[in-house]
C-alpha cells in the first residue's frame, strides 16, 4: 500500500496510523458484532469501535474519541469536534464511495458479499484495503502509512462495511 509520500494531514489518527506500521485487525466482541476491538499487528488492543448500526459509531483510542454519523446519504467522521472526513455514495449504490479527507478526494469500492473494501487516492494508488471473514466478525486492514488520510479512511471502511453488511443480512432474513 505504499506510494509516493503525500503531505501528512494534521488530522486525528495520523500518528496512531504511523505507529501501526500500515496494518491492524478488527475483531468483534459479542455475538452481534456491535463492538470491535482494534488490535496492533502484535495483537495489542489500541482502540474500540462501537457500532450504532448505519446511523453511527464511536471509536475510542487512548484519550481520543472519533464519531461516525450518517445524514441522509452522507457519512461524516468527527474527532475532537472537527470534521476528519466526509463520504457519499458515488451513484445510487452504497458500494462505491467518494471520500473527502485532507483536501483530497478518495474513491472506495465495497463488496458486501465478499466482505472486501478498497480505497484509492486521487492518483489511483491504493491507500486502504479491508478484508473480512465470512461471518463479518473479524477484519484485516492494510493502509498506506505515508498518507495522512489512509488510517481514518481505513477505520471508516470498517464501520461502513460492518454496519451495512449487517443491515443487508437482516433485510434478507
N, C-alpha and C positions, 0 to 999 in steps of 0.2 A: 504494500500500500504506500510505499514511499514515493514521493515525487519532488520536484524542484521546490525548495523552501519558499513558502509564502509568508509574508509578514504575519507574525503571530498577533491575532486579535486580542485585545485586552478584555477577554470575556471569561466568564465563570468556567472553571474546569480545565483551563489550558495547562496549568502547572500539574494538575492531577493527571491529565492525559499524557503529559510528558513522563511523569513518574511511572505510569503503567507500561511504558515501552511499546505501545501500539496494540495492546490486546487486553481483554478482560472477559470474564464469564458472568452470566446472569443465571442464577438458579432459584427456582420457585420455592417458597416456603408455604406449606399448607396445600391442601388438596385442590383448591380453586385457583391456584396460581395468581392470587391477588397481590402478592408481595414477592419481590425478587431480591436476593442477596447478591450484591455485586462483588466479585472476587478478583483479586490480582492474579497474574499468572502463577504465583506461589500459593494460591488458594487462601489468601488472607482477605477477609472482608473489609472493603473500604467504603461501602455505602449500601443503602436500601432504597429500592424503587417500589413504592406502594401505588398500585393501580386503583383508580376510581372509575374503571370502565373507560369508555371512549370520551367521557366528559373531562377527565383529567388524571393527573398523577402527581406524586411528590417524590422527589429524590433527596435523601439526606445523606450527606457525606461529610464527616468530621463536623465542622461548625457551619457548613454551607447547606442551604436548602434551595432547591430549584423546584418550580412548579410548572406543570404542563396543563394547559387548558384548551378547550375547544370552544369556538364561537362560530356557529353555522358550519361552513366547510373549511374554516381556517383553524390552525393549531398554533399555539404560542408556547415558548419556554421562557420563563421569567426566573431570574436569580437576583436576590437582594433588591427586588423591586424594579429591576431593569430587564428589558426585553433582550434575550440572548438570540433567539431565532424565531422565525415565523415560517410556517409551511402551509401549502394549499395544494389540493389536487390539481394536476396539470390539465385534466379534462373533466369528464364526468365520473371517472373511476378513482377510487382511493388508492389504487395500486401504482400510480405514477404521480410523483410529487415534485413541486418546486419548493426549495428550501432557501430562505433568505437568512444569511448569517454573516456578520462581519463585513458588510458591504458587498458580499459575493452572492451569486445565485447558484445553488447546487441543484442537481436533479437526483431523484431516487426512484428506484423501481422495487416494488414489493410483490412477492409471490406468497400469498397466504397458504395456498395448498402445499407448496414446497417448503414453507417456513423459512424464506430467504429474503434478504433485502440488500441492495447495493446502492451506494450514493456516489455521485461523481461531481468533481469540481468543474468550474466553467471551462477548463481546458480539456475536459474529458477524462482526466486522470481519476482513478478510484480513490476515494477518501475514507469510505467505511463499508464494511461487509459484515452482515449478521447472518448466521445460520443457526437454526433452531432444531431441537429434537422433534420427533414426530408428534409427541404429546404437547409440545409447547411449554414444557416445564424447565428447559434449560436452553441457553443461547451462548454461542461462541461469537465474540465480536472482535474484529480487527479494524484498526483505523490508522490513518497517516499521522505520524507524530509531528510532522513539520507544518501542519495546517491547524491553526488555532480554532477552527470550527469543527474539525473532524470528531473530536470527543463529544461535544454537545450533539452533533448530528447523529452519532452512533447511539447515544443514550435515547435520543428522540425516537430513533428507529426501533429500539427495544420496546418502548411504550406503544408506539403506533402499531407495530406488528403484533404484540401480545394482546393488546386491547381489541383490535379489530379482528384478529383470528378467533378470539373467544366469542365475539359478537356473531361472527359468521357461523360458527358451530352451534351457537344457541338458536339462531334462526333456522338452521337446518334440522334441529332436533324436534 
